[in-house]
């Protein structure tokens, strides 16, 4: 399962989301303000910024790093099933 943790209305989060969509990567979107997942991100994953992409193998912070991931995995399976 690939999850994108965002804050709705953030330009950087929208850029990250668009790069995943453009690459055809399946993901679920989680707004950290709506479900309280910010504690999980900071405590368990040691993340300090949003957006964050969590894959089975990686935790990726920032829109530019997520865009690099997206470009590398474009139209390839991402173990999201």
Secondary structure, 3 states (H helix, E strand, C coil): CCEEEECCCCHHHHHHHHHHHHHCCCCEEEEHHHHCCHHHHHHHCCCCCCCEEECCCCEEECHHHHHHHHHHCCCCCCCCC
